[in-house]
Structures are given as structure tokens and as C-alpha cells.
Amino acid sequence: MTDTNKVCDLCGLIVEVSGFTLKTKEGLKSFCCEGCKSIFQLLNEDQLIPEASDQDHTN
């Protein structure tokens, strides 16, 4: 493994699978699973930065 092990920003377990992340006012948060990501999201809605959406889609 060349990457340093990241720990889940909710429970502290090692993040083994990438992709469970959220952008917050404090920076990018990483999570070990979708459950931890969802719980963090519910508890910290006011700290989240919205992801880019389909605003740029024009048909």
C-alpha cells in the first residue's frame, strides 16, 4: 500500500474503499461505509457544501 491509511471521520475505522466522501466547510470528509456517510450527513447538514448538480445541463 502506497497510500496512507485514512480513518473514517465518524467512527474512526480505516477507510478501505474510496468513494464515501462529503465536501464540508472544514474540508473533504472520508467515511468507511455509506452508513457512516449518511449519519454524518444527517447530523451536520449545515456544514455540507452542495455537490455540482445538473445546473450546467442544457438541452
N, CA, C, O and CB atoms as a CASP TS submission, in Angstrom:
PFRMAT TS
TARGET T0000
AUTHOR 0000-0000-0000
METHOD Language model
MODEL 1
PARENT N/A
ATOM      1  N   MET     1       0.831  -1.189   0.000  1.00  0.00           N
ATOM      2  CA  MET     1       0.000   0.000   0.000  1.00  0.00           C
ATOM      3  C   MET     1       0.869   1.243   0.000  1.00  0.00           C
ATOM      4  O   MET     1       1.712   1.417   0.880  1.00  0.00           O
ATOM      5  CB  MET     1      -0.942   0.003   1.204  1.00  0.00           C
ATOM      6  N   THR     2       0.670   2.090  -0.966  1.00  0.00           N
ATOM      7  CA  THR     2       1.448   3.322  -1.017  1.00  0.00           C
ATOM      8  C   THR     2       0.713   4.482  -0.376  1.00  0.00           C
ATOM      9  O   THR     2       1.335   5.454   0.050  1.00  0.00           O
ATOM     10  CB  THR     2       1.794   3.664  -2.448  1.00  0.00           C
ATOM     11  N   ASP     3      -0.609   4.388  -0.304  1.00  0.00           N
ATOM     12  CA  ASP     3      -1.403   5.456   0.309  1.00  0.00           C
ATOM     13  C   ASP     3      -1.354   5.312   1.831  1.00  0.00           C
ATOM     14  O   ASP     3      -1.288   4.204   2.363  1.00  0.00           O
ATOM     15  CB  ASP     3      -2.878   5.418  -0.201  1.00  0.00           C
ATOM     16  N   THR     4      -1.388   6.451   2.516  1.00  0.00           N
ATOM     17  CA  THR     4      -1.505   6.392   3.964  1.00  0.00           C
ATOM     18  C   THR     4      -2.945   6.038   4.295  1.00  0.00           C
ATOM     19  O   THR     4      -3.870   6.473   3.609  1.00  0.00           O
ATOM     20  CB  THR     4      -1.079   7.742   4.634  1.00  0.00           C
ATOM     21  N   ASN     5      -3.133   5.257   5.336  1.00  0.00           N
ATOM     22  CA  ASN     5      -4.473   4.837   5.714  1.00  0.00           C
ATOM     23  C   ASN     5      -5.260   6.015   6.254  1.00  0.00           C
ATOM     24  O   ASN     5      -4.811   6.720   7.158  1.00  0.00           O
ATOM     25  CB  ASN     5      -4.418   3.713   6.750  1.00  0.00           C
ATOM     26  N   LYS     6      -6.440   6.218   5.685  1.00  0.00           N
ATOM     27  CA  LYS     6      -7.338   7.249   6.182  1.00  0.00           C
ATOM     28  C   LYS     6      -8.269   6.585   7.184  1.00  0.00           C
ATOM     29  O   LYS     6      -8.550   5.390   7.096  1.00  0.00           O
ATOM     30  CB  LYS     6      -8.139   7.939   5.017  1.00  0.00           C
ATOM     31  N   VAL     7      -8.737   7.372   8.130  1.00  0.00           N
ATOM     32  CA  VAL     7      -9.715   6.855   9.083  1.00  0.00           C
ATOM     33  C   VAL     7     -11.046   7.548   8.861  1.00  0.00           C
ATOM     34  O   VAL     7     -11.102   8.703   8.439  1.00  0.00           O
ATOM     35  CB  VAL     7      -9.233   7.052  10.540  1.00  0.00           C
ATOM     36  N   CYS     8     -12.103   6.830   9.150  1.00  0.00           N
ATOM     37  CA  CYS     8     -13.464   7.340   8.991  1.00  0.00           C
ATOM     38  C   CYS     8     -13.665   8.546   9.900  1.00  0.00           C
ATOM     39  O   CYS     8     -13.321   8.508  11.081  1.00  0.00           O
ATOM     40  CB  CYS     8     -14.510   6.239   9.307  1.00  0.00           C
ATOM     41  N   ASP     9     -14.221   9.613   9.344  1.00  0.00           N
ATOM     42  CA  ASP     9     -14.458  10.832  10.123  1.00  0.00           C
ATOM     43  C   ASP     9     -15.639  10.707  11.078  1.00  0.00           C
ATOM     44  O   ASP     9     -15.927  11.640  11.827  1.00  0.00           O
ATOM     45  CB  ASP     9     -14.691  11.996   9.193  1.00  0.00           C
ATOM     46  N   LEU    10     -16.330   9.557  11.062  1.00  0.00           N
ATOM     47  CA  LEU    10     -17.413   9.359  12.021  1.00  0.00           C
ATOM     48  C   LEU    10     -17.022   8.339  13.088  1.00  0.00           C
ATOM     49  O   LEU    10     -17.089   8.635  14.282  1.00  0.00           O
ATOM     50  CB  LEU    10     -18.686   8.907  11.301  1.00  0.00           C
ATOM     51  N   CYS    11     -16.615   7.137  12.666  1.00  0.00           N
ATOM     52  CA  CYS    11     -16.383   6.066  13.651  1.00  0.00           C
ATOM     53  C   CYS    11     -14.920   5.772  13.920  1.00  0.00           C
ATOM     54  O   CYS    11     -14.605   5.115  14.912  1.00  0.00           O
ATOM     55  CB  CYS    11     -17.044   4.813  13.191  1.00  0.00           C
ATOM     56  N   GLY    12     -14.005   6.242  13.057  1.00  0.00           N
ATOM     57  CA  GLY    12     -12.584   6.034  13.291  1.00  0.00           C
ATOM     58  C   GLY    12     -11.999   4.768  12.695  1.00  0.00           C
ATOM     59  O   GLY    12     -10.797   4.533  12.825  1.00  0.00           O
ATOM     60  N   LEU    13     -12.825   3.929  12.033  1.00  0.00           N
ATOM     61  CA  LEU    13     -12.284   2.744  11.369  1.00  0.00           C
ATOM     62  C   LEU    13     -11.488   3.147  10.137  1.00  0.00           C
ATOM     63  O   LEU    13     -11.673   4.241   9.603  1.00  0.00           O
ATOM     64  CB  LEU    13     -13.414   1.772  10.981  1.00  0.00           C
ATOM     65  N   ILE    14     -10.606   2.268   9.687  1.00  0.00           N
ATOM     66  CA  ILE    14      -9.809   2.533   8.490  1.00  0.00           C
ATOM     67  C   ILE    14     -10.710   2.536   7.263  1.00  0.00           C
ATOM     68  O   ILE    14     -11.565   1.664   7.111  1.00  0.00           O
ATOM     69  CB  ILE    14      -8.682   1.484   8.333  1.00  0.00           C
ATOM     70  N   VAL    15     -10.516   3.517   6.391  1.00  0.00           N
ATOM     71  CA  VAL    15     -11.269   3.616   5.142  1.00  0.00           C
ATOM     72  C   VAL    15     -10.596   2.711   4.124  1.00  0.00           C
ATOM     73  O   VAL    15      -9.503   3.008   3.642  1.00  0.00           O
ATOM     74  CB  VAL    15     -11.342   5.097   4.626  1.00  0.00           C
ATOM     75  N   GLU    16     -11.254   1.605   3.799  1.00  0.00           N
ATOM     76  CA  GLU    16     -10.689   0.629   2.872  1.00  0.00           C
ATOM     77  C   GLU    16     -11.214   0.800   1.455  1.00  0.00           C
ATOM     78  O   GLU    16     -10.577   0.353   0.501  1.00  0.00           O
ATOM     79  CB  GLU    16     -10.983  -0.768   3.353  1.00  0.00           C
ATOM     80  N   VAL    17     -12.375   1.445   1.305  1.00  0.00           N
ATOM     81  CA  VAL    17     -12.994   1.640  -0.003  1.00  0.00           C
ATOM     82  C   VAL    17     -13.172   3.132  -0.227  1.00  0.00           C
ATOM     83  O   VAL    17     -13.760   3.823   0.605  1.00  0.00           O
ATOM     84  CB  VAL    17     -14.361   0.889  -0.107  1.00  0.00           C
ATOM     85  N   SER    18     -12.667   3.629  -1.348  1.00  0.00           N
ATOM     86  CA  SER    18     -12.834   5.064  -1.629  1.00  0.00           C
ATOM     87  C   SER    18     -14.224   5.315  -2.189  1.00  0.00           C
ATOM     88  O   SER    18     -14.902   4.389  -2.636  1.00  0.00           O
ATOM     89  CB  SER    18     -11.751   5.569  -2.623  1.00  0.00           C
ATOM     90  N   GLY    19     -14.637   6.552  -2.162  1.00  0.00           N
ATOM     91  CA  GLY    19     -15.924   6.915  -2.735  1.00  0.00           C
ATOM     92  C   GLY    19     -16.944   7.387  -1.726  1.00  0.00           C
ATOM     93  O   GLY    19     -17.933   8.019  -2.098  1.00  0.00           O
ATOM     94  N   PHE    20     -16.724   7.095  -0.459  1.00  0.00           N
ATOM     95  CA  PHE    20     -17.642   7.556   0.576  1.00  0.00           C
ATOM     96  C   PHE    20     -17.099   8.851   1.153  1.00  0.00           C
ATOM     97  O   PHE    20     -16.486   8.853   2.221  1.00  0.00           O
ATOM     98  CB  PHE    20     -17.830   6.483   1.691  1.00  0.00           C
ATOM     99  N   THR    21     -17.324   9.961   0.443  1.00  0.00           N
ATOM    100  CA  THR    21     -16.794  11.257   0.867  1.00  0.00           C
ATOM    101  C   THR    21     -17.877  12.329   0.812  1.00  0.00           C
ATOM    102  O   THR    21     -18.867  12.198   0.093  1.00  0.00           O
ATOM    103  CB  THR    21     -15.601  11.665  -0.013  1.00  0.00           C
ATOM    104  N   LEU    22     -17.672  13.381   1.579  1.00  0.00           N
ATOM    105  CA  LEU    22     -18.542  14.555   1.572  1.00  0.00           C
ATOM    106  C   LEU    22     -17.676  15.804   1.627  1.00  0.00           C
ATOM    107  O   LEU    22     -16.669  15.835   2.335  1.00  0.00           O
ATOM    108  CB  LEU    22     -19.548  14.522   2.763  1.00  0.00           C
ATOM    109  N   LYS    23     -18.065  16.830   0.886  1.00  0.00           N
ATOM    110  CA  LYS    23     -17.392  18.119   0.970  1.00  0.00           C
ATOM    111  C   LYS    23     -18.074  18.937   2.060  1.00  0.00           C
ATOM    112  O   LYS    23     -19.292  19.116   2.048  1.00  0.00           O
ATOM    113  CB  LYS    23     -17.420  18.871  -0.404  1.00  0.00           C
ATOM    114  N   THR    24     -17.271  19.431   3.005  1.00  0.00           N
ATOM    115  CA  THR    24     -17.805  20.247   4.084  1.00  0.00           C
ATOM    116  C   THR    24     -17.044  21.560   4.150  1.00  0.00           C
ATOM    117  O   THR    24     -16.042  21.747   3.460  1.00  0.00           O
ATOM    118  CB  THR    24     -17.724  19.500   5.432  1.00  0.00           C
ATOM    119  N   LYS    25     -17.531  22.465   4.986  1.00  0.00           N
ATOM    120  CA  LYS    25     -16.857  23.743   5.180  1.00  0.00           C
ATOM    121  C   LYS    25     -15.476  23.553   5.795  1.00  0.00           C
ATOM    122  O   LYS    25     -14.618  24.428   5.675  1.00  0.00           O
ATOM    123  CB  LYS    25     -17.700  24.657   6.061  1.00  0.00           C
ATOM    124  N   GLU    26     -15.254  22.405   6.458  1.00  0.00           N
ATOM    125  CA  GLU    26     -13.961  22.094   7.071  1.00  0.00           C
ATOM    126  C   GLU    26     -13.049  21.317   6.131  1.00  0.00           C
ATOM    127  O   GLU    26     -11.897  21.048   6.474  1.00  0.00           O
ATOM    128  CB  GLU    26     -14.169  21.304   8.348  1.00  0.00           C
ATOM    129  N   GLY    27     -13.543  20.954   4.956  1.00  0.00           N
ATOM    130  CA  GLY    27     -12.746  20.181   4.012  1.00  0.00           C
ATOM    131  C   GLY    27     -13.431  18.880   3.646  1.00  0.00           C
ATOM    132  O   GLY    27     -14.588  18.654   4.002  1.00  0.00           O
ATOM    133  N   LEU    28     -12.716  18.028   2.936  1.00  0.00           N
ATOM    134  CA  LEU    28     -13.258  16.757   2.478  1.00  0.00           C
ATOM    135  C   LEU    28     -13.247  15.753   3.625  1.00  0.00           C
ATOM    136  O   LEU    28     -12.215  15.549   4.264  1.00  0.00           O
ATOM    137  CB  LEU    28     -12.454  16.220   1.272  1.00  0.00           C
ATOM    138  N   LYS    29     -14.384  15.131   3.885  1.00  0.00           N
ATOM    139  CA  LYS    29     -14.512  14.106   4.920  1.00  0.00           C
ATOM    140  C   LYS    29     -14.603  12.748   4.242  1.00  0.00           C
ATOM    141  O   LYS    29     -15.276  12.606   3.222  1.00  0.00           O
ATOM    142  CB  LYS    29     -15.760  14.364   5.828  1.00  0.00           C
ATOM    143  N   SER    30     -13.929  11.751   4.804  1.00  0.00           N
ATOM    144  CA  SER    30     -13.932  10.389   4.259  1.00  0.00           C
ATOM    145  C   SER    30     -14.590   9.447   5.257  1.00  0.00           C
ATOM    146  O   SER    30     -14.468   9.619   6.470  1.00  0.00           O
ATOM    147  CB  SER    30     -12.488   9.914   3.931  1.00  0.00           C
ATOM    148  N   PHE    31     -15.290   8.448   4.727  1.00  0.00           N
ATOM    149  CA  PHE    31     -16.017   7.511   5.574  1.00  0.00           C
ATOM    150  C   PHE    31     -15.747   6.081   5.138  1.00  0.00           C
ATOM    151  O   PHE    31     -15.413   5.825   3.981  1.00  0.00           O
ATOM    152  CB  PHE    31     -17.520   7.803   5.538  1.00  0.00           C
ATOM    153  N   CYS    32     -15.898   5.141   6.088  1.00  0.00           N
ATOM    154  CA  CYS    32     -15.616   3.737   5.797  1.00  0.00           C
ATOM    155  C   CYS    32     -16.761   3.057   5.065  1.00  0.00           C
ATOM    156  O   CYS    32     -16.559   2.028   4.420  1.00  0.00           O
ATOM    157  CB  CYS    32     -15.321   2.992   7.076  1.00  0.00           C
ATOM    158  N   CYS    33     -17.974   3.625   5.156  1.00  0.00           N
ATOM    159  CA  CYS    33     -19.127   2.993   4.522  1.00  0.00           C
ATOM    160  C   CYS    33     -20.226   4.031   4.282  1.00  0.00           C
ATOM    161  O   CYS    33     -20.141   5.159   4.770  1.00  0.00           O
ATOM    162  CB  CYS    33     -19.660   1.828   5.395  1.00  0.00           C
ATOM    163  N   GLU    34     -21.249   3.644   3.533  1.00  0.00           N
ATOM    164  CA  GLU    34     -22.374   4.535   3.233  1.00  0.00           C
ATOM    165  C   GLU    34     -23.149   4.892   4.503  1.00  0.00           C
ATOM    166  O   GLU    34     -23.691   5.992   4.612  1.00  0.00           O
ATOM    167  CB  GLU    34     -23.316   3.881   2.209  1.00  0.00           C
ATOM    168  N   GLY    35     -23.202   3.961   5.464  1.00  0.00           N
ATOM    169  CA  GLY    35     -23.910   4.214   6.720  1.00  0.00           C
ATOM    170  C   GLY    35     -23.301   5.371   7.497  1.00  0.00           C
ATOM    171  O   GLY    35     -24.014   6.271   7.942  1.00  0.00           O
ATOM    172  N   CYS    36     -21.984   5.347   7.659  1.00  0.00           N
ATOM    173  CA  CYS    36     -21.303   6.437   8.376  1.00  0.00           C
ATOM    174  C   CYS    36     -21.449   7.753   7.622  1.00  0.00           C
ATOM    175  O   CYS    36     -21.653   8.802   8.232  1.00  0.00           O
ATOM    176  CB  CYS    36     -19.810   6.107   8.577  1.00  0.00           C
ATOM    177  N   LYS    37     -21.345   7.699   6.307  1.00  0.00           N
ATOM    178  CA  LYS    37     -21.506   8.904   5.493  1.00  0.00           C
ATOM    179  C   LYS    37     -22.902   9.491   5.700  1.00  0.00           C
ATOM    180  O   LYS    37     -23.042  10.700   5.882  1.00  0.00           O
ATOM    181  CB  LYS    37     -21.267   8.588   3.993  1.00  0.00           C
ATOM    182  N   SER    38     -23.928   8.652   5.674  1.00  0.00           N
ATOM    183  CA  SER    38     -25.310   9.112   5.831  1.00  0.00           C
ATOM    184  C   SER    38     -25.568   9.700   7.212  1.00  0.00           C
ATOM    185  O   SER    38     -26.226  10.733   7.338  1.00  0.00           O
ATOM    186  CB  SER    38     -26.272   7.966   5.578  1.00  0.00           C
ATOM    187  N   ILE    39     -25.051   9.043   8.247  1.00  0.00           N
ATOM    188  CA  ILE    39     -25.241   9.551   9.608  1.00  0.00           C
ATOM    189  C   ILE    39     -24.554  10.899   9.776  1.00  0.00           C
ATOM    190  O   ILE    39     -25.137  11.822  10.346  1.00  0.00           O
ATOM    191  CB  ILE    39     -24.701   8.547  10.644  1.00  0.00           C
ATOM    192  N   PHE    40     -23.314  11.026   9.283  1.00  0.00           N
ATOM    193  CA  PHE    40     -22.607  12.303   9.358  1.00  0.00           C
ATOM    194  C   PHE    40     -23.393  13.378   8.622  1.00  0.00           C
ATOM    195  O   PHE    40     -23.524  14.505   9.101  1.00  0.00           O
ATOM    196  CB  PHE    40     -21.186  12.179   8.772  1.00  0.00           C
ATOM    197  N   GLN    41     -23.916  13.019   7.445  1.00  0.00           N
ATOM    198  CA  GLN    41     -24.682  13.966   6.628  1.00  0.00           C
ATOM    199  C   GLN    41     -25.915  14.456   7.378  1.00  0.00           C
ATOM    200  O   GLN    41     -26.211  15.651   7.357  1.00  0.00           O
ATOM    201  CB  GLN    41     -25.098  13.318   5.297  1.00  0.00           C
ATOM    202  N   LEU    42     -26.636  13.557   8.040  1.00  0.00           N
ATOM    203  CA  LEU    42     -27.831  13.936   8.801  1.00  0.00           C
ATOM    204  C   LEU    42     -27.500  14.840   9.987  1.00  0.00           C
ATOM    205  O   LEU    42     -28.228  15.788  10.281  1.00  0.00           O
ATOM    206  CB  LEU    42     -28.549  12.690   9.295  1.00  0.00           C
ATOM    207  N   LEU    43     -26.392  14.533  10.665  1.00  0.00           N
ATOM    208  CA  LEU    43     -26.027  15.290  11.865  1.00  0.00           C
ATOM    209  C   LEU    43     -25.370  16.632  11.569  1.00  0.00           C
ATOM    210  O   LEU    43     -25.323  17.502  12.439  1.00  0.00           O
ATOM    211  CB  LEU    43     -25.106  14.471  12.711  1.00  0.00           C
ATOM    212  N   ASN    44     -24.859  16.810  10.347  1.00  0.00           N
ATOM    213  CA  ASN    44     -24.078  18.004  10.025  1.00  0.00           C
ATOM    214  C   ASN    44     -24.538  18.684   8.739  1.00  0.00           C
ATOM    215  O   ASN    44     -23.715  19.202   7.985  1.00  0.00           O
ATOM    216  CB  ASN    44     -22.618  17.642   9.907  1.00  0.00           C
ATOM    217  N   GLU    45     -25.837  18.687   8.484  1.00  0.00           N
ATOM    218  CA  GLU    45     -26.369  19.263   7.242  1.00  0.00           C
ATOM    219  C   GLU    45     -25.912  20.697   7.008  1.00  0.00           C
ATOM    220  O   GLU    45     -25.669  21.093   5.867  1.00  0.00           O
ATOM    221  CB  GLU    45     -27.878  19.218   7.260  1.00  0.00           C
ATOM    222  N   ASP    46     -25.794  21.476   8.076  1.00  0.00           N
ATOM    223  CA  ASP    46     -25.426  22.885   7.947  1.00  0.00           C
ATOM    224  C   ASP    46     -23.962  23.085   7.560  1.00  0.00           C
ATOM    225  O   ASP    46     -23.580  24.190   7.176  1.00  0.00           O
ATOM    226  CB  ASP    46     -25.706  23.604   9.241  1.00  0.00           C
ATOM    227  N   GLN    47     -23.139  22.046   7.653  1.00  0.00           N
ATOM    228  CA  GLN    47     -21.721  22.146   7.325  1.00  0.00           C
ATOM    229  C   GLN    47     -21.381  21.660   5.917  1.00  0.00           C
ATOM    230  O   GLN    47     -20.246  21.813   5.466  1.00  0.00           O
ATOM    231  CB  GLN    47     -20.924  21.368   8.321  1.00  0.00           C
ATOM    232  N   LEU    48     -22.367  21.070   5.216  1.00  0.00           N
ATOM    233  CA  LEU    48     -22.110  20.474   3.907  1.00  0.00           C
ATOM    234  C   LEU    48     -22.061  21.505   2.797  1.00  0.00           C
ATOM    235  O   LEU    48     -22.767  22.512   2.837  1.00  0.00           O
ATOM    236  CB  LEU    48     -23.162  19.450   3.592  1.00  0.00           C
ATOM    237  N   ILE    49     -21.229  21.246   1.816  1.00  0.00           N
ATOM    238  CA  ILE    49     -21.157  22.066   0.607  1.00  0.00           C
ATOM    239  C   ILE    49     -21.817  21.261  -0.500  1.00  0.00           C
ATOM    240  O   ILE    49     -21.409  20.130  -0.765  1.00  0.00           O
ATOM    241  CB  ILE    49     -19.663  22.456   0.237  1.00  0.00           C
ATOM    242  N   PRO    50     -22.836  21.824  -1.154  1.00  0.00           N
ATOM    243  CA  PRO    50     -23.542  21.068  -2.202  1.00  0.00           C
ATOM    244  C   PRO    50     -22.608  20.651  -3.324  1.00  0.00           C
ATOM    245  O   PRO    50     -21.744  21.416  -3.754  1.00  0.00           O
ATOM    246  CB  PRO    50     -24.687  21.898  -2.775  1.00  0.00           C
ATOM    247  N   GLU    51     -22.795  19.421  -3.791  1.00  0.00           N
ATOM    248  CA  GLU    51     -22.016  18.918  -4.927  1.00  0.00           C
ATOM    249  C   GLU    51     -22.530  19.583  -6.193  1.00  0.00           C
ATOM    250  O   GLU    51     -23.672  20.040  -6.230  1.00  0.00           O
ATOM    251  CB  GLU    51     -22.106  17.359  -5.039  1.00  0.00           C
ATOM    252  N   ALA    52     -21.703  19.642  -7.231  1.00  0.00           N
ATOM    253  CA  ALA    52     -22.138  20.191  -8.513  1.00  0.00           C
ATOM    254  C   ALA    52     -23.294  19.345  -9.017  1.00  0.00           C
ATOM    255  O   ALA    52     -23.226  18.116  -9.019  1.00  0.00           O
ATOM    256  CB  ALA    52     -20.968  20.223  -9.554  1.00  0.00           C
ATOM    257  N   SER    53     -24.351  20.012  -9.441  1.00  0.00           N
ATOM    258  CA  SER    53     -25.526  19.287  -9.905  1.00  0.00           C
ATOM    259  C   SER    53     -25.692  19.467 -11.407  1.00  0.00           C
ATOM    260  O   SER    53     -24.748  19.845 -12.101  1.00  0.00           O
ATOM    261  CB  SER    53     -26.788  19.761  -9.162  1.00  0.00           C
ATOM    262  N   ASP    54     -26.866  19.201 -11.895  1.00  0.00           N
ATOM    263  CA  ASP    54     -27.139  19.296 -13.323  1.00  0.00           C
ATOM    264  C   ASP    54     -27.455  20.721 -13.755  1.00  0.00           C
ATOM    265  O   ASP    54     -28.175  20.918 -14.734  1.00  0.00           O
ATOM    266  CB  ASP    54     -28.286  18.385 -13.691  1.00  0.00           C
ATOM    267  N   GLN    55     -26.935  21.717 -13.049  1.00  0.00           N
ATOM    268  CA  GLN    55     -27.205  23.112 -13.390  1.00  0.00           C
ATOM    269  C   GLN    55     -26.653  23.472 -14.758  1.00  0.00           C
ATOM    270  O   GLN    55     -27.212  24.324 -15.449  1.00  0.00           O
ATOM    271  CB  GLN    55     -26.616  24.035 -12.339  1.00  0.00           C
ATOM    272  N   ASP    56     -25.557  22.826 -15.155  1.00  0.00           N
ATOM    273  CA  ASP    56     -24.920  23.158 -16.415  1.00  0.00           C
ATOM    274  C   ASP    56     -25.502  22.401 -17.605  1.00  0.00           C
ATOM    275  O   ASP    56     -25.098  22.634 -18.744  1.00  0.00           O
ATOM    276  CB  ASP    56     -23.458  22.886 -16.320  1.00  0.00           C
ATOM    277  N   HIS    57     -26.467  21.481 -17.345  1.00  0.00           N
ATOM    278  CA  HIS    57     -27.078  20.748 -18.454  1.00  0.00           C
ATOM    279  C   HIS    57     -28.079  21.620 -19.191  1.00  0.00           C
ATOM    280  O   HIS    57     -29.017  22.143 -18.590  1.00  0.00           O
ATOM    281  CB  HIS    57     -27.761  19.475 -17.948  1.00  0.00           C
ATOM    282  N   THR    58     -27.887  21.769 -20.446  1.00  0.00           N
ATOM    283  CA  THR    58     -28.848  22.476 -21.289  1.00  0.00           C
ATOM    284  C   THR    58     -29.170  21.587 -22.465  1.00  0.00           C
ATOM    285  O   THR    58     -28.271  21.065 -23.125  1.00  0.00           O
ATOM    286  CB  THR    58     -28.298  23.859 -21.762  1.00  0.00           C
ATOM    287  N   ASN    59     -30.451  21.414 -22.729  1.00  0.00           N
ATOM    288  CA  ASN    59     -30.860  20.551 -23.838  1.00  0.00           C
ATOM    289  C   ASN    59     -31.548  21.356 -24.901  1.00  0.00           C
ATOM    290  O   ASN    59     -31.967  20.805 -25.919  1.00  0.00           O
ATOM    291  CB  ASN    59     -31.776  19.434 -23.355  1.00  0.00           C
TER
END
